[in-house]
Amino acid sequence: MDAALYARLSKNRRGLSDNVEIQVAEGRAYADDKGWQIVFVGRDDDISASKFSTKPRPDYERLVTAVEAGEIEVIVCTEMPRLYRRLEELLELIRMAPRTRLRAIWTTDDMGYDLSTPEGIHAAVAAVNNAMLESAKLSKRIKRKKAAHARQGMTSGGPRPYGYEGPISDKHGNIINQERIGVEFVPGEVAILVEAKDRYLTGETIRDIVRDYYRRGLRGTAGQPWRVENFQRLLFHRRYVIGGQHIEGVCLDDCVFPHGIRVHNGAEYPAVWPGIFTREEWDRMDARRRARAQRWPGRGRQVGRKYLLTGLVFCGQCGAYMVGARRQLEDGSWQRRYRCKKYDNYGQIVGCGKIFRGADPLEAWITEAVLYRFSSPEVIQALAEPEEEDRTDELVTAYQAAKDNLDQMVADYASRLLTREQFARAKGIAEGEVEAARDALSKYQSRKVPGLRFDPVKLREEWDGMGPDMQHQVIALLVEKVICRPGHPGGHTWRGWRFDPAYVRVVWRV
């Protein structure tokens, strides 16, 4: 018979385990003893097969394709959980057996599941059910273990925390002493954290600090350069805060150091590692961070667009995007303006940082230019000419069909035409189709600028009531770029603003 070998290992974080190859070798030996010809070998390393895993299994998908193509008669694995821990996947294979060459699943301990007989199917389903039960029990055990470790102040695992030594392991990569993970300081890294804390409290920004660290060649635990948001998240992690209390029965080295904090599900526990910052220092840093965030009210998607021309304004000196930003004037008021951003989130130079324009006069001038341009018959004709067939009806039909398909599946489940497992799988696929159809319709309608009337008089009347998002879409129909040229436009006055339109160039689409 034509046989397929399949091997899988759930976790291989260090990439050193030979478990998958051992499984393949056992499978080869078993197939040779049976006299089967091996036509397929699949290996999924560091991938779980449980329902809690969202990671795809590429070689398993290749195996299913080969079965569907009629290339395989028997699947060989070391044990059933290596192949399946989800019943819906086994049911898919069972349904494929009558229409393909697939006949059986065999394990290397000589357990066979004949997919052409009720007894064999029942045994295979029972094996997968047992595997699912063990997976659920394992998940609960892991959660209890993590909670117990948190109460004892031990680490949650994962990469080495910055500022502390990594785990103590044997030559096979197995952790020897869980309690000692991250207990010892890495003096150079602790000094970097303390320096960052001191500089932040004296007024420097995280961006300034990260840019300086990049210039000095300082890196994270994996050798990567710091990003602004990553370093801020690191610096404000509560593991570095001194808790000041010892842990009964777990305190190490006779409590010669002040303990840090172990956080689990929002609760704080004294950690087995030493803290670095005092609670007062951390609170002062957090207060400064919150104060800086409050300078920018209205940040976030829920508030809506604050700068009408974002994404359209470019620096006339270096060509970089200009972003909306505010600055505080001497009288305490705030000025909206566009500026050329000099540094990115890595602290690296992305622009010149020399060109600025007041947002209010620039937006007013561009708006006036766009409304005036809409009065041109040539522009109205160009926009009125259909560039492509209207697909709204087509997309609405597809969206409705996807919804009807989902409703039909619910009816089939209620009529017992589908099992619970089949319904769960089909429902997930159908909901994905509904979501995709909804997104396609939404994106298409947003490009069409619904409600727009190409009547210049009517457009002016409705402009103020459109809202900034709609206004931006209308402007983008005509404007490709707004280029702010270098110079001193403040010496000219336009409508009461210190603004000179001569230092602005518009690249028109139409």
TIDO-195795 format. One line per field, with one value per residue (C-alpha): residue number from 0; residue in three letters; x, z, y. Coordinates in steps of 0.5 Angstrom, whole numbers, plus 500, padded with zeros to 3 digits. Layout:
pos	[NUM  ...]
code	[ALA  ...]
X	[X  ...]
Z	[Z  ...]
Y	[Y  ...]
//
This chain:
pos	[0  1  2  3  4  5  6  7  8  9  10  11  12  13  14  15  16  17  18  19  20  21  22  23  24  25  26  27  28  29  30  31  32  33  34  35  36  37  38  39  40  41  42  43  44  45  46  47  48  49  50  51  52  53  54  55  56  57  58  59  60  61  62  63  64  65  66  67  68  69  70  71  72  73  74  75  76  77  78  79  80  81  82  83  84  85  86  87  88  89  90  91  92  93  94  95  96  97  98  99  100  101  102  103  104  105  106  107  108  109  110  111  112  113  114  115  116  117  118  119  120  121  122  123  124  125  126  127  128  129  130  131  132  133  134  135  136  137  138  139  140  141  142  143  144  145  146  147  148  149  150  151  152  153  154  155  156  157  158  159  160  161  162  163  164  165  166  167  168  169  170  171  172  173  174  175  176  177  178  179  180  181  182  183  184  185  186  187  188  189  190  191  192  193  194  195  196  197  198  199  200  201  202  203  204  205  206  207  208  209  210  211  212  213  214  215  216  217  218  219  220  221  222  223  224  225  226  227  228  229  230  231  232  233  234  235  236  237  238  239  240  241  242  243  244  245  246  247  248  249  250  251  252  253  254  255  256  257  258  259  260  261  262  263  264  265  266  267  268  269  270  271  272  273  274  275  276  277  278  279  280  281  282  283  284  285  286  287  288  289  290  291  292  293  294  295  296  297  298  299  300  301  302  303  304  305  306  307  308  309  310  311  312  313  314  315  316  317  318  319  320  321  322  323  324  325  326  327  328  329  330  331  332  333  334  335  336  337  338  339  340  341  342  343  344  345  346  347  348  349  350  351  352  353  354  355  356  357  358  359  360  361  362  363  364  365  366  367  368  369  370  371  372  373  374  375  376  377  378  379  380  381  382  383  384  385  386  387  388  389  390  391  392  393  394  395  396  397  398  399  400  401  402  403  404  405  406  407  408  409  410  411  412  413  414  415  416  417  418  419  420  421  422  423  424  425  426  427  428  429  430  431  432  433  434  435  436  437  438  439  440  441  442  443  444  445  446  447  448  449  450  451  452  453  454  455  456  457  458  459  460  461  462  463  464  465  466  467  468  469  470  471  472  473  474  475  476  477  478  479  480  481  482  483  484  485  486  487  488  489  490  491  492  493  494  495  496  497  498  499  500  501  502  503  504  505  506  507  508  509]
code	[MET  ASP  ALA  ALA  LEU  TYR  ALA  ARG  LEU  SER  LYS  ASN  ARG  ARG  GLY  LEU  SER  ASP  ASN  VAL  GLU  ILE  GLN  VAL  ALA  GLU  GLY  ARG  ALA  TYR  ALA  ASP  ASP  LYS  GLY  TRP  GLN  ILE  VAL  PHE  VAL  GLY  ARG  ASP  ASP  ASP  ILE  SER  ALA  SER  LYS  PHE  SER  THR  LYS  PRO  ARG  PRO  ASP  TYR  GLU  ARG  LEU  VAL  THR  ALA  VAL  GLU  ALA  GLY  GLU  ILE  GLU  VAL  ILE  VAL  CYS  THR  GLU  MET  PRO  ARG  LEU  TYR  ARG  ARG  LEU  GLU  GLU  LEU  LEU  GLU  LEU  ILE  ARG  MET  ALA  PRO  ARG  THR  ARG  LEU  ARG  ALA  ILE  TRP  THR  THR  ASP  ASP  MET  GLY  TYR  ASP  LEU  SER  THR  PRO  GLU  GLY  ILE  HIS  ALA  ALA  VAL  ALA  ALA  VAL  ASN  ASN  ALA  MET  LEU  GLU  SER  ALA  LYS  LEU  SER  LYS  ARG  ILE  LYS  ARG  LYS  LYS  ALA  ALA  HIS  ALA  ARG  GLN  GLY  MET  THR  SER  GLY  GLY  PRO  ARG  PRO  TYR  GLY  TYR  GLU  GLY  PRO  ILE  SER  ASP  LYS  HIS  GLY  ASN  ILE  ILE  ASN  GLN  GLU  ARG  ILE  GLY  VAL  GLU  PHE  VAL  PRO  GLY  GLU  VAL  ALA  ILE  LEU  VAL  GLU  ALA  LYS  ASP  ARG  TYR  LEU  THR  GLY  GLU  THR  ILE  ARG  ASP  ILE  VAL  ARG  ASP  TYR  TYR  ARG  ARG  GLY  LEU  ARG  GLY  THR  ALA  GLY  GLN  PRO  TRP  ARG  VAL  GLU  ASN  PHE  GLN  ARG  LEU  LEU  PHE  HIS  ARG  ARG  TYR  VAL  ILE  GLY  GLY  GLN  HIS  ILE  GLU  GLY  VAL  CYS  LEU  ASP  ASP  CYS  VAL  PHE  PRO  HIS  GLY  ILE  ARG  VAL  HIS  ASN  GLY  ALA  GLU  TYR  PRO  ALA  VAL  TRP  PRO  GLY  ILE  PHE  THR  ARG  GLU  GLU  TRP  ASP  ARG  MET  ASP  ALA  ARG  ARG  ARG  ALA  ARG  ALA  GLN  ARG  TRP  PRO  GLY  ARG  GLY  ARG  GLN  VAL  GLY  ARG  LYS  TYR  LEU  LEU  THR  GLY  LEU  VAL  PHE  CYS  GLY  GLN  CYS  GLY  ALA  TYR  MET  VAL  GLY  ALA  ARG  ARG  GLN  LEU  GLU  ASP  GLY  SER  TRP  GLN  ARG  ARG  TYR  ARG  CYS  LYS  LYS  TYR  ASP  ASN  TYR  GLY  GLN  ILE  VAL  GLY  CYS  GLY  LYS  ILE  PHE  ARG  GLY  ALA  ASP  PRO  LEU  GLU  ALA  TRP  ILE  THR  GLU  ALA  VAL  LEU  TYR  ARG  PHE  SER  SER  PRO  GLU  VAL  ILE  GLN  ALA  LEU  ALA  GLU  PRO  GLU  GLU  GLU  ASP  ARG  THR  ASP  GLU  LEU  VAL  THR  ALA  TYR  GLN  ALA  ALA  LYS  ASP  ASN  LEU  ASP  GLN  MET  VAL  ALA  ASP  TYR  ALA  SER  ARG  LEU  LEU  THR  ARG  GLU  GLN  PHE  ALA  ARG  ALA  LYS  GLY  ILE  ALA  GLU  GLY  GLU  VAL  GLU  ALA  ALA  ARG  ASP  ALA  LEU  SER  LYS  TYR  GLN  SER  ARG  LYS  VAL  PRO  GLY  LEU  ARG  PHE  ASP  PRO  VAL  LYS  LEU  ARG  GLU  GLU  TRP  ASP  GLY  MET  GLY  PRO  ASP  MET  GLN  HIS  GLN  VAL  ILE  ALA  LEU  LEU  VAL  GLU  LYS  VAL  ILE  CYS  ARG  PRO  GLY  HIS  PRO  GLY  GLY  HIS  THR  TRP  ARG  GLY  TRP  ARG  PHE  ASP  PRO  ALA  TYR  VAL  ARG  VAL  VAL  TRP  ARG  VAL]
X	[500  502  503  504  508  506  510  509  512  508  513  520  522  530  530  534  529  530  523  520  526  525  518  519  525  520  514  519  521  514  512  518  516  509  512  509  511  513  510  509  513  510  513  510  515  513  506  500  494  489  483  487  492  491  498  497  500  503  505  498  495  499  497  490  491  495  489  484  489  488  496  495  492  495  497  502  504  507  500  494  495  500  495  489  487  480  475  472  479  478  471  474  478  473  468  474  475  470  471  479  484  485  483  486  491  496  500  507  505  501  494  490  484  480  476  472  468  464  468  475  471  469  475  479  473  474  482  481  476  481  486  481  480  487  489  483  486  493  490  487  494  498  493  493  501  502  497  501  508  505  503  510  513  516  517  511  517  518  524  529  527  531  536  536  540  536  534  539  538  542  545  538  535  531  530  534  531  525  526  532  530  531  534  541  542  545  549  550  543  540  545  541  534  537  540  533  529  533  533  526  524  529  525  528  523  523  524  530  533  532  535  541  541  541  547  551  549  545  540  535  535  535  540  534  535  530  523  520  514  517  522  517  513  519  521  514  513  511  516  522  518  520  515  518  515  518  515  514  517  520  525  532  538  535  532  538  535  528  523  520  513  510  503  498  491  492  494  501  505  512  517  523  527  530  526  530  526  522  515  515  520  515  509  513  515  507  505  509  507  500  501  504  498  493  496  493  486  482  487  484  480  473  474  475  479  483  487  483  489  493  496  496  501  509  515  517  525  526  519  517  510  508  504  499  502  500  505  503  504  507  500  498  494  495  496  494  500  503  510  516  517  525  525  521  519  526  529  532  532  526  525  529  524  525  518  512  505  499  494  488  490  493  486  482  486  486  478  477  481  478  471  473  476  469  466  470  466  472  473  465  465  472  469  462  465  464  471  468  462  458  459  455  449  454  457  450  448  454  454  446  448  453  448  443  448  450  442  441  447  443  437  440  443  436  434  439  442  449  452  455  462  460  456  461  466  461  459  466  467  461  462  468  465  460  465  469  463  461  469  469  462  464  471  468  462  468  471  465  464  457  452  457  453  457  454  459  453  450  457  459  452  453  461  460  455  459  464  472  472  467  471  477  475  472  479  482  478  482  488  494  499  500  507  509  515  521  521  518  511  509  511  505  497  492  485  488  493  500  500  502  499  505  509  504  504  498  499  492  489  484]
Z	[500  499  506  509  515  519  525  530  536  540  543  540  543  542  535  538  539  535  537  530  526  532  530  522  523  527  522  517  520  521  514  512  517  513  506  505  500  503  498  503  509  513  519  523  528  534  532  537  534  540  539  543  538  532  529  522  520  513  512  515  510  505  507  506  499  498  500  496  490  491  493  500  502  509  514  519  526  533  536  535  538  534  528  531  537  534  532  526  523  524  521  515  514  515  510  505  505  501  495  495  496  504  508  515  520  523  529  530  536  532  533  527  525  519  516  512  518  523  528  526  525  532  535  531  534  541  540  538  544  549  546  547  554  555  552  556  562  560  559  566  569  566  568  575  575  572  578  583  580  581  588  589  586  580  573  568  563  556  554  559  562  561  567  569  568  564  566  569  564  563  556  553  555  561  566  572  578  576  582  580  574  573  580  579  576  569  572  565  563  570  569  563  566  572  567  563  569  571  565  564  571  569  563  557  553  551  544  546  550  545  540  544  546  538  537  542  540  546  544  547  550  543  540  537  537  541  539  542  544  546  550  554  555  558  562  565  567  574  575  576  582  589  593  599  602  603  601  606  604  598  600  597  600  607  603  602  597  596  592  585  583  580  576  574  572  575  582  584  588  591  586  587  583  586  584  581  582  588  588  589  583  578  581  579  572  571  573  568  562  564  564  557  554  557  553  547  548  543  541  538  533  537  536  529  524  527  521  515  510  514  508  503  506  504  505  500  502  503  500  507  510  514  520  524  531  536  539  545  544  549  551  553  547  542  535  530  525  520  521  517  522  523  527  526  532  532  533  526  521  516  514  515  521  518  515  518  516  520  520  520  514  510  510  509  503  500  501  498  492  491  492  486  482  483  479  473  467  465  473  473  467  469  475  472  467  470  470  472  472  479  483  489  487  486  493  496  493  495  502  503  500  505  510  507  507  515  516  513  517  523  520  518  525  528  524  526  519  522  528  533  531  524  525  529  523  518  522  523  515  514  519  515  509  511  514  508  504  509  509  501  501  506  502  496  498  502  495  492  497  498  498  494  489  483  483  486  489  493  495  498  502  504  506  513  515  511  517  517  514  508  507  506  501  497  497  496  489  486  490  490  494  498  498  503  500  504  505  510  509  515  512  508  511  508  511  518  518  517  511  504  499  494  498  497  491  489  485  482  480  476]
Y	[500  507  510  517  519  524  527  533  536  542  546  546  553  552  549  543  537  531  529  530  526  520  520  520  514  510  511  509  502  501  502  497  492  492  492  499  504  511  516  522  525  531  534  540  542  547  547  544  540  542  547  552  553  558  556  553  546  547  539  537  541  538  531  532  535  528  524  528  527  519  519  515  509  509  514  512  516  514  516  519  525  527  527  529  533  536  531  536  534  527  527  531  525  520  523  523  516  513  517  517  511  512  506  506  510  506  508  505  501  497  500  500  504  502  508  503  500  502  499  502  509  509  507  513  518  515  516  523  524  522  526  532  531  530  537  540  537  539  547  547  544  549  555  552  552  559  562  558  560  567  567  564  570  566  568  566  564  566  570  573  579  585  587  580  573  568  561  555  550  543  541  539  545  543  548  546  551  555  559  562  564  572  573  575  582  583  590  593  592  595  601  602  602  606  611  612  612  618  622  621  624  630  632  628  624  617  618  622  616  611  615  616  609  607  612  608  601  599  593  589  582  579  584  588  596  599  602  608  604  598  601  605  599  596  602  602  594  593  587  593  596  594  591  591  585  578  571  566  560  562  568  567  569  570  576  580  584  588  584  586  585  579  581  575  577  584  582  583  579  579  577  572  577  584  590  596  602  605  605  613  613  609  613  619  616  614  621  624  619  621  628  628  624  629  634  631  630  627  622  615  613  614  621  622  626  632  634  635  634  628  623  629  634  633  637  641  640  633  630  626  626  632  630  634  636  642  647  651  658  664  666  658  657  651  652  646  645  640  639  635  629  628  622  615  610  607  614  614  620  620  627  634  637  644  645  647  650  652  647  652  657  651  647  653  655  648  647  654  651  645  648  653  647  643  649  647  644  640  637  635  632  628  626  624  619  612  609  602  599  600  594  596  591  585  586  587  581  577  580  577  571  570  571  567  561  562  562  556  552  554  551  545  544  545  540  535  535  537  535  540  539  540  546  549  548  551  557  559  559  562  568  569  569  574  579  579  581  586  589  589  593  598  599  600  605  609  610  612  618  616  623  627  632  634  641  647  651  645  642  649  649  642  643  645  639  634  632  632  625  626  633  629  624  629  633  627  626  632  633  628  632  638  640  646  649  652  659  664  665  668  675  675  675  671  672  674  669  669  665  665  661  662  657  652  647  643  636  635  629  632]
//
